[in-house]
Amino acid sequence: MAKNKFVTSLRFPYLSIKVSTNRKYFEFEALLDTGYDGGVVVPPKLITNGEVSGWVVNCKLADNSIVQVPAYLGLVRLGNKKLNNITVLIMGDEPIIGREVIKYFRIILDYGQKVVVEI
């Protein structure tokens, strides 16, 4: 039987992830957001080459307003686990990991001190 592997972040409630799309690669710490049902949000300021996606999606914000947002399908890596075809939205001021990604992991929020993810 294989041993379980874990990824731990001492910067609660953030996790280090890697995201790649067909033209871009990102590595950053992102806020773990169980209230966001999407995949990953990457702020435009992290896109240094100025390219934009040809795919735009309508997103409903917390205030129920709808905005159009550039999007990609990407690969997300958390520890040694890879997830394909994850929605990557380009918006906001802070990187976010949503439920489209975290539903594949057991996540322990350890008393506000650290995040432990079972891979």
Backbone bond lengths (Angstrom), bond angles and torsions (degrees), N, CA, C in turn:
res aa  C-N    CA-C-N  psi(-1)  N-CA   C-N-CA  omega(-1)  CA-C   N-CA-C  phi
1 M - - - 1.436 - - 1.531 109.48 -
2 A 1.321 116.24 134.71 1.460 120.55 -177.70 1.524 110.54 -75.03
3 K 1.315 114.99 144.38 1.459 120.88 175.95 1.525 109.22 -75.24
4 N 1.316 115.37 144.44 1.454 119.49 174.75 1.525 108.89 -72.52
5 K 1.323 115.21 144.22 1.456 120.37 176.90 1.521 108.08 -113.54
6 F 1.319 114.84 151.18 1.456 120.09 -175.77 1.523 110.58 -130.76
7 V 1.333 114.57 148.54 1.459 122.48 169.76 1.520 105.43 -117.01
8 T 1.322 116.54 131.13 1.461 120.93 -178.12 1.521 109.89 -122.13
9 S 1.315 115.43 137.53 1.458 121.65 174.02 1.514 108.36 -121.21
10 L 1.314 115.86 126.20 1.459 120.84 176.74 1.531 111.62 -87.68
11 R 1.322 115.86 -2.97 1.479 120.61 177.28 1.529 108.42 -98.27
12 F 1.291 116.48 75.40 1.461 123.67 -177.10 1.517 110.59 -64.67
13 P 1.312 121.07 133.95 1.457 133.12 -3.57 1.532 112.96 -102.30
14 Y 1.298 118.19 51.82 1.473 123.27 -178.29 1.527 111.04 -108.03
15 L 1.336 115.24 151.99 1.460 122.84 175.01 1.513 109.49 -130.43
16 S 1.327 116.91 145.25 1.464 121.29 173.81 1.522 108.76 -83.78
17 I 1.331 116.48 128.31 1.454 120.90 177.84 1.518 109.81 -136.51
18 K 1.323 114.50 163.26 1.459 122.51 173.91 1.517 107.05 -121.81
19 V 1.316 115.76 135.09 1.463 121.95 -179.05 1.513 108.21 -130.23
20 S 1.320 116.34 133.74 1.462 118.74 173.65 1.519 109.63 -133.90
21 T 1.317 114.10 140.67 1.456 121.59 173.91 1.523 105.84 -116.83
22 N 1.313 116.44 -172.50 1.467 118.67 -178.07 1.526 113.09 -63.50
23 R 1.318 118.62 -21.59 1.469 120.62 -177.20 1.521 114.94 -129.38
24 K 1.320 117.04 -6.77 1.457 119.56 -172.50 1.523 110.95 -132.64
25 Y 1.342 115.31 152.59 1.458 121.88 175.77 1.524 107.19 -134.23
26 F 1.324 116.18 130.58 1.453 121.79 -179.22 1.519 109.09 -128.56
27 E 1.313 116.09 142.74 1.456 121.70 171.57 1.520 106.37 -137.72
28 F 1.328 116.35 120.69 1.456 119.54 -174.66 1.523 110.25 -162.23
29 E 1.327 115.20 171.24 1.455 122.02 170.48 1.518 106.89 -93.45
30 A 1.337 115.48 135.02 1.456 119.99 -177.98 1.525 110.19 -128.14
31 L 1.305 115.17 147.36 1.454 122.66 178.07 1.522 109.50 -69.02
32 L 1.309 117.05 128.88 1.457 122.93 175.21 1.524 106.94 -79.08
33 D 1.334 117.34 114.47 1.462 121.67 -172.68 1.524 110.10 -124.66
34 T 1.330 117.16 97.85 1.460 121.02 -178.79 1.529 111.94 -74.05
35 G 1.319 117.76 -8.29 1.455 121.37 176.61 1.517 113.26 -89.07
36 Y 1.318 116.98 -6.13 1.468 121.68 -179.87 1.521 107.71 -104.04
37 D 1.328 117.71 119.53 1.462 119.77 -175.62 1.522 113.75 -88.41
38 G 1.307 118.08 0.13 1.465 121.75 177.69 1.517 112.22 -85.37
39 G 1.344 115.03 -166.89 1.461 121.67 -176.51 1.508 113.72 -88.15
40 V 1.338 115.11 -86.98 1.464 120.88 -176.81 1.525 108.19 -134.04
41 V 1.321 115.82 141.63 1.460 122.01 173.28 1.521 107.60 -112.45
42 V 1.323 115.89 130.15 1.465 122.41 177.21 1.528 107.54 -119.71
43 P 1.323 118.26 122.98 1.467 120.37 178.32 1.533 111.28 -64.85
44 P 1.324 118.03 144.53 1.469 121.13 178.99 1.530 112.97 -57.05
45 K 1.334 118.05 -29.43 1.465 120.38 -178.39 1.525 112.51 -64.52
46 L 1.345 117.70 -17.78 1.463 120.58 177.90 1.524 112.64 -84.98
47 I 1.327 116.75 -7.68 1.465 120.31 178.60 1.517 107.21 -94.11
48 T 1.315 115.78 104.66 1.460 120.04 -171.93 1.524 113.93 -89.47
49 N 1.332 118.48 -18.36 1.464 118.63 -176.76 1.517 113.10 -91.53
50 G 1.334 118.65 -2.47 1.446 121.97 175.00 1.520 115.48 78.71
51 E 1.328 118.70 -2.53 1.462 120.37 179.28 1.521 110.09 -69.69
52 V 1.323 114.80 148.08 1.462 120.32 175.62 1.519 109.32 -125.28
53 S 1.307 114.99 155.48 1.451 121.85 -179.04 1.522 110.76 -73.92
54 G 1.319 116.35 151.70 1.456 121.50 172.41 1.519 112.27 -86.94
55 W 1.340 117.09 -7.39 1.452 122.82 -179.09 1.525 108.84 -103.06
56 V 1.309 117.07 128.10 1.460 122.33 179.33 1.528 107.81 -124.62
57 V 1.318 116.53 136.00 1.464 121.37 178.85 1.521 109.72 -121.57
58 N 1.323 115.84 152.11 1.460 121.32 173.26 1.516 108.56 -85.51
59 C 1.324 116.94 128.24 1.466 122.22 -179.99 1.514 109.71 -119.37
60 K 1.328 114.84 135.03 1.456 120.87 175.39 1.518 108.52 -93.32
61 L 1.314 116.72 121.66 1.459 122.09 -178.87 1.525 111.06 -87.22
62 A 1.310 116.44 172.52 1.462 122.12 -177.63 1.524 112.36 -58.85
63 D 1.343 117.66 -29.16 1.465 120.74 179.28 1.531 112.14 -87.82
64 N 1.353 117.28 11.52 1.461 125.82 -179.94 1.529 114.51 72.21
65 S 1.322 117.90 6.27 1.460 119.49 174.40 1.532 108.72 -76.98
66 I 1.328 115.66 155.65 1.462 122.23 179.09 1.521 108.51 -111.40
67 V 1.331 116.53 130.26 1.461 121.22 176.61 1.525 108.58 -128.37
68 Q 1.328 115.75 150.76 1.458 120.79 175.06 1.523 108.29 -92.23
69 V 1.343 115.56 131.72 1.458 121.67 -172.07 1.525 109.64 -131.97
70 P 1.345 118.03 134.01 1.461 120.10 172.99 1.531 109.66 -62.50
71 A 1.340 115.99 141.77 1.464 120.28 -176.84 1.521 111.20 -142.29
72 Y 1.309 114.96 158.85 1.466 123.82 175.39 1.521 107.89 -136.29
73 L 1.320 116.42 160.46 1.462 121.32 162.77 1.511 105.29 -99.47
74 G 1.312 116.10 130.37 1.449 118.11 -174.89 1.508 113.52 -138.04
75 L 1.324 113.08 178.53 1.453 122.63 175.78 1.522 106.91 -107.16
76 V 1.319 115.80 132.05 1.460 121.01 179.42 1.518 107.63 -116.68
77 R 1.320 115.42 134.06 1.465 120.55 177.24 1.521 108.16 -120.84
78 L 1.321 114.21 125.73 1.455 121.65 174.74 1.516 105.47 -125.96
79 G 1.332 116.26 112.67 1.457 119.87 -170.84 1.514 108.68 64.09
80 N 1.324 117.55 -129.37 1.463 120.25 178.86 1.527 112.25 -100.82
81 K 1.313 117.86 9.03 1.469 122.75 -179.74 1.518 109.77 -94.93
82 K 1.354 115.76 130.32 1.460 121.91 178.86 1.518 109.33 -111.31
83 L 1.318 115.81 135.24 1.461 122.67 175.48 1.518 108.56 -120.15
84 N 1.330 117.16 126.06 1.461 122.30 -179.40 1.526 111.24 -96.22
85 N 1.317 115.20 159.10 1.465 123.28 174.46 1.526 113.27 56.78
86 I 1.307 115.40 44.76 1.461 121.91 175.83 1.524 108.34 -94.05
87 T 1.320 116.81 136.61 1.460 121.66 178.48 1.522 110.01 -71.07
88 V 1.330 115.88 127.31 1.463 122.53 178.43 1.529 106.76 -118.80
89 L 1.324 116.44 112.64 1.462 121.67 179.20 1.514 109.76 -98.52
90 I 1.320 116.07 143.60 1.462 122.28 178.13 1.526 107.46 -106.23
91 M 1.327 114.87 101.62 1.472 119.23 -178.21 1.523 109.98 -171.09
92 G 1.301 116.21 168.66 1.455 122.34 171.10 1.511 115.02 77.92
93 D 1.328 114.01 -171.05 1.463 121.78 -176.87 1.522 113.47 -112.64
94 E 1.340 116.66 -10.00 1.454 119.52 -174.34 1.529 110.28 -140.01
95 P 1.334 117.96 137.56 1.462 120.23 175.16 1.537 110.10 -64.45
96 I 1.334 115.39 140.29 1.460 121.18 -177.58 1.525 109.48 -135.06
97 I 1.331 116.01 141.71 1.464 123.12 170.72 1.521 107.04 -110.59
98 G 1.336 116.35 123.65 1.458 120.59 -178.59 1.517 113.55 -106.78
99 R 1.327 114.63 -172.92 1.467 121.53 -173.86 1.520 113.90 -67.21
100 E 1.329 118.44 -23.12 1.463 119.95 176.22 1.529 110.84 -59.50
101 V 1.320 117.05 -27.82 1.465 122.68 178.22 1.529 110.93 -95.82
102 I 1.321 117.40 -50.27 1.463 119.69 -169.90 1.523 113.50 -71.84
103 K 1.327 118.36 -12.77 1.469 119.57 178.56 1.530 112.24 -67.08
104 Y 1.315 117.80 -13.35 1.467 122.26 179.98 1.531 113.74 -91.10
105 F 1.320 116.73 2.52 1.462 120.55 -173.76 1.519 111.25 -132.25
106 R 1.313 114.46 156.21 1.457 120.80 167.47 1.517 105.83 -92.82
107 I 1.321 116.11 122.64 1.459 120.48 -174.86 1.522 109.47 -121.58
108 I 1.319 114.81 130.37 1.457 121.11 179.10 1.526 107.90 -113.41
109 L 1.318 115.57 120.77 1.461 121.38 173.96 1.526 105.08 -95.20
110 D 1.300 115.41 101.62 1.455 122.13 -167.67 1.533 111.60 -89.32
111 Y 1.330 115.40 86.16 1.457 123.04 173.90 1.526 114.33 52.53
112 G 1.304 117.52 35.01 1.453 120.51 178.32 1.525 114.10 69.26
113 Q 1.323 117.11 11.62 1.457 121.20 -177.47 1.521 112.53 -105.45
114 K 1.341 116.80 -35.55 1.455 120.18 -177.95 1.525 110.15 -156.84
115 V 1.331 115.07 163.09 1.454 123.14 175.19 1.514 106.41 -114.43
116 V 1.328 117.41 129.26 1.451 123.02 177.97 1.528 107.48 -119.08
117 V 1.333 116.45 126.31 1.457 121.70 -179.28 1.511 108.70 -117.39
118 E 1.340 115.28 125.12 1.464 119.76 175.56 1.524 108.10 -85.80
119 I 1.325 115.83 123.38 1.464 121.72 -177.94 1.514 109.07 -92.55
